[in-house]
């Protein structure tokens, strides 16, 4: 899961949904996030000078209270600028945390409908699992970029690039926009500063095919094309599956 620490300027509780407004020259609501830990111990916070203007501000940040949040969705539209928000009930400017209610709440929430970081598959899938024994899988998370995943889905759609299953066609509304995103080149094989190309590096795949792409055969991972041909050969061309 991708998360970041957010200054606790309100009594945020686990599960709270926040909409983040960017100030300065942007002045738009851009992000929907979920509070996954209302109060974070200072010892669990990563303090980074990169985000501070100077040493004094950096040291002061260590005295702040923090919450942990995860990204749910991101949009970029002028319809969420202050000009439009005022038409739906916003009074004045946004100067801090405020509780959304009524028409303003309905208006803002109508622009956000995805959960960009939920359900993404680990890049390391265990070779085997033993019953009644907990197994922890550690993954590299520095390039599990939810926006790159979103761009990938916008380009390729949400049908599996291996078996072509479309979850909405099979399950109806509950399956809309559900898909996993597969890194063609595993994250553990690339450097930390590598920038993922959502078109060339990623592909949407269903959970079944995703799991098979992360299993080795003869010491090697199958490619998407190899797995696609395997399914076609074994199922005689009828390769939609659940």
C-alpha positions as CSV (number, residue, x, y, z in Angstrom):
1,X,0.0,0.0,0.0
2,X,1.2,3.5,-0.8
3,X,0.9,6.0,2.0
4,X,2.2,9.3,3.2
5,X,2.2,11.3,6.4
6,X,-0.1,14.3,6.6
7,X,0.0,17.0,9.3
8,X,-2.8,16.3,11.8
9,X,-4.6,19.7,11.9
10,X,-7.9,18.1,12.8
11,X,-9.1,15.1,14.8
12,X,-8.8,12.6,12.0
13,X,-9.9,9.1,12.7
14,X,-9.2,5.8,10.9
15,X,-11.4,5.5,7.8
16,X,-12.0,9.3,7.4
17,X,-12.1,10.4,3.8
18,X,-10.3,13.7,3.0
19,X,-10.3,15.8,-0.1
20,X,-7.1,17.8,-0.6
21,X,-7.2,21.2,-2.0
22,X,-4.0,22.6,-3.6
23,X,-3.4,26.3,-2.8
24,X,-1.0,28.7,-4.5
25,X,-1.5,29.1,-8.3
26,X,-3.4,25.8,-8.6
27,X,-6.4,26.4,-6.2
28,X,-8.3,23.2,-7.0
29,X,-9.4,20.1,-5.1
30,X,-7.2,17.4,-6.6
31,X,-7.0,14.4,-4.4
32,X,-9.2,12.0,-2.4
33,X,-7.5,10.2,0.4
34,X,-8.3,7.8,3.2
35,X,-7.0,8.1,6.8
36,X,-5.5,4.7,7.6
37,X,-4.0,5.8,10.9
38,X,-5.4,8.9,12.7
39,X,-2.5,9.4,15.0
40,X,1.0,8.2,14.1
41,X,3.8,7.9,16.6
42,X,6.6,10.3,15.9
43,X,9.0,7.4,15.9
44,X,7.1,6.0,12.9
45,X,7.3,9.1,10.8
46,X,10.0,9.6,8.1
47,X,11.2,13.1,8.3
48,X,12.6,14.4,5.0
49,X,14.4,17.7,4.5
50,X,13.4,17.7,0.8
51,X,9.9,19.0,1.8
52,X,11.2,21.7,4.1
53,X,12.4,25.2,3.2
54,X,15.2,25.2,5.8
55,X,16.7,23.5,8.8
56,X,14.5,25.4,11.2
57,X,11.3,24.2,9.5
58,X,12.7,20.7,9.3
59,X,13.4,20.6,13.0
60,X,10.0,22.1,13.8
61,X,8.3,19.4,11.7
62,X,9.4,16.8,14.3
63,X,7.2,18.5,16.8
64,X,4.0,18.2,14.7
65,X,1.3,15.6,15.0
66,X,0.8,13.4,12.0
67,X,-1.8,11.1,10.4
68,X,-1.1,8.4,7.8
69,X,-3.2,8.6,4.6
70,X,-3.4,6.7,1.3
71,X,-4.4,7.9,-2.1
72,X,-7.8,6.9,-3.4
73,X,-8.3,9.0,-6.5
74,X,-6.9,12.0,-8.3
75,X,-8.6,14.3,-10.8
76,X,-7.6,17.6,-12.5
77,X,-10.5,19.7,-13.5
78,X,-11.3,23.4,-13.3
79,X,-14.8,22.4,-12.2
80,X,-13.2,21.8,-8.7
81,X,-11.6,25.3,-8.5
82,X,-12.7,27.8,-5.9
83,X,-14.8,29.6,-8.4
84,X,-17.1,26.6,-8.9
85,X,-17.0,25.4,-5.3
86,X,-18.4,28.8,-4.2
87,X,-21.4,28.2,-6.4
88,X,-22.1,25.0,-4.5
89,X,-21.9,26.4,-1.0
90,X,-18.2,27.2,-0.2
91,X,-17.9,30.3,2.0
92,X,-14.8,32.3,1.4
93,X,-11.5,30.5,0.9
94,X,-10.2,27.1,2.1
95,X,-7.8,27.9,4.9
96,X,-7.7,24.6,6.8
97,X,-9.6,21.5,7.5
98,X,-13.4,21.8,7.2
99,X,-16.2,19.3,7.3
100,X,-18.1,18.8,4.0
101,X,-21.8,18.7,4.1
102,X,-24.9,19.2,1.9
103,X,-24.6,20.3,-1.8
104,X,-20.9,21.1,-1.6
105,X,-20.1,17.5,-0.4
106,X,-22.3,16.0,-3.1
107,X,-20.6,18.1,-5.7
108,X,-17.0,17.4,-4.8
109,X,-17.6,13.6,-4.2
110,X,-19.2,13.2,-7.6
111,X,-15.8,13.7,-9.3
112,X,-14.1,10.9,-7.5
113,X,-15.0,7.2,-7.9
114,X,-11.9,5.1,-8.0
115,X,-9.6,3.5,-5.5
116,X,-6.2,3.7,-7.1
117,X,-4.2,1.8,-4.5
118,X,-6.5,-0.9,-3.3
119,X,-6.0,-4.5,-4.4
120,X,-2.8,-4.1,-6.3
121,X,-0.9,-7.3,-6.5
122,X,2.5,-7.7,-4.9
123,X,5.5,-7.9,-7.2
124,X,6.8,-10.9,-5.3
125,X,4.3,-13.8,-5.2
126,X,5.4,-16.7,-2.9
127,X,6.3,-19.9,-4.8
128,X,4.2,-21.8,-2.3
129,X,2.0,-21.3,0.7
130,X,1.7,-23.5,3.7
131,X,-1.6,-23.9,5.5
132,X,-2.0,-22.5,9.0
133,X,1.4,-20.7,8.6
134,X,1.5,-16.9,8.2
135,X,3.7,-15.9,5.3
136,X,4.8,-12.3,4.9
137,X,5.7,-11.0,1.4
138,X,7.9,-8.0,1.3
139,X,7.7,-5.9,-1.9
140,X,9.4,-2.8,-3.3
141,X,6.9,0.0,-3.2
142,X,8.9,3.0,-4.5
143,X,7.5,2.8,-8.0
144,X,4.0,1.4,-7.3
145,X,2.7,4.7,-8.6
146,X,-1.1,4.8,-8.6
147,X,-1.2,7.5,-11.2
148,X,1.0,5.5,-13.6
149,X,-1.5,2.6,-13.0
150,X,-4.4,4.9,-13.8
151,X,-2.7,6.1,-17.0
152,X,-2.1,2.5,-18.0
153,X,-5.8,1.6,-17.6
154,X,-6.8,4.7,-19.5
155,X,-4.7,3.6,-22.4
156,X,-5.3,-0.1,-22.5
157,X,-8.8,-0.3,-20.9
158,X,-9.7,-2.6,-18.1
159,X,-9.9,-5.9,-19.9
160,X,-7.2,-8.4,-19.1
161,X,-4.4,-8.2,-21.7
162,X,-3.9,-12.0,-21.4
163,X,-7.4,-13.6,-21.2
164,X,-9.5,-10.6,-22.3
165,X,-11.9,-11.0,-19.3
166,X,-13.9,-7.8,-18.5
167,X,-15.2,-8.0,-15.0
168,X,-18.1,-5.6,-15.5
169,X,-19.4,-7.9,-18.4
170,X,-19.2,-10.9,-16.1
171,X,-20.2,-9.5,-12.7
172,X,-22.1,-6.3,-13.6
173,X,-21.7,-3.0,-11.7
174,X,-19.6,-4.5,-8.9
175,X,-16.9,-5.4,-11.5
176,X,-16.7,-2.0,-13.1
177,X,-13.1,-0.8,-13.5
178,X,-11.7,-3.7,-11.6
179,X,-8.3,-4.9,-12.8
180,X,-4.8,-5.5,-11.6
181,X,-1.8,-3.7,-13.2
182,X,1.3,-5.8,-14.0
183,X,4.9,-4.5,-14.3
184,X,6.4,-6.2,-17.4
185,X,9.8,-5.6,-15.8
186,X,9.7,-6.6,-12.1
187,X,10.4,-3.8,-9.7
188,X,13.1,-5.7,-8.0
189,X,15.0,-5.7,-11.4
190,X,15.0,-1.9,-11.8
191,X,16.8,0.9,-10.0
192,X,15.2,3.1,-7.4
193,X,15.2,6.2,-9.6
194,X,13.6,4.5,-12.6
195,X,10.5,6.3,-13.9
196,X,7.8,3.9,-14.9
197,X,6.3,4.4,-18.4
198,X,2.6,3.5,-18.0
199,X,2.3,2.6,-21.6
200,X,5.4,0.5,-22.2
201,X,6.1,-0.9,-18.7
202,X,2.6,-1.7,-17.5
203,X,-0.3,-3.9,-18.6
204,X,-3.8,-4.5,-17.1
205,X,-4.3,-8.1,-16.2
206,X,-6.8,-10.1,-14.2
207,X,-5.8,-11.6,-10.8
208,X,-5.6,-15.1,-12.2
209,X,-3.3,-14.2,-15.0
210,X,-1.3,-11.8,-12.8
211,X,-0.6,-14.7,-10.4
212,X,0.6,-16.9,-13.3
213,X,2.8,-14.1,-14.6
214,X,4.6,-14.1,-11.2
215,X,5.2,-17.9,-11.1
216,X,8.3,-19.4,-12.7
217,X,8.5,-22.2,-15.1
218,X,11.9,-23.7,-15.6
219,X,13.3,-20.8,-13.6
220,X,11.8,-18.1,-15.8
221,X,8.7,-16.0,-15.7
222,X,6.3,-16.4,-18.6
223,X,5.7,-13.3,-20.7
224,X,2.2,-12.0,-21.4
225,X,2.3,-13.3,-25.0
226,X,3.6,-16.7,-23.8
227,X,0.8,-16.9,-21.2
228,X,-1.8,-15.8,-23.8
229,X,-0.7,-18.6,-26.2
230,X,-0.7,-21.1,-23.4
231,X,-4.4,-20.3,-22.6
232,X,-5.4,-20.3,-26.2
233,X,-3.7,-23.7,-26.8
234,X,-5.1,-25.3,-23.7
235,X,-8.7,-24.0,-24.0
236,X,-8.9,-24.2,-27.8
237,X,-9.3,-20.5,-28.4
238,X,-12.1,-20.0,-25.9
239,X,-9.9,-18.2,-23.3
240,X,-12.3,-16.1,-21.2
241,X,-12.1,-17.4,-17.7
242,X,-13.0,-16.5,-14.1
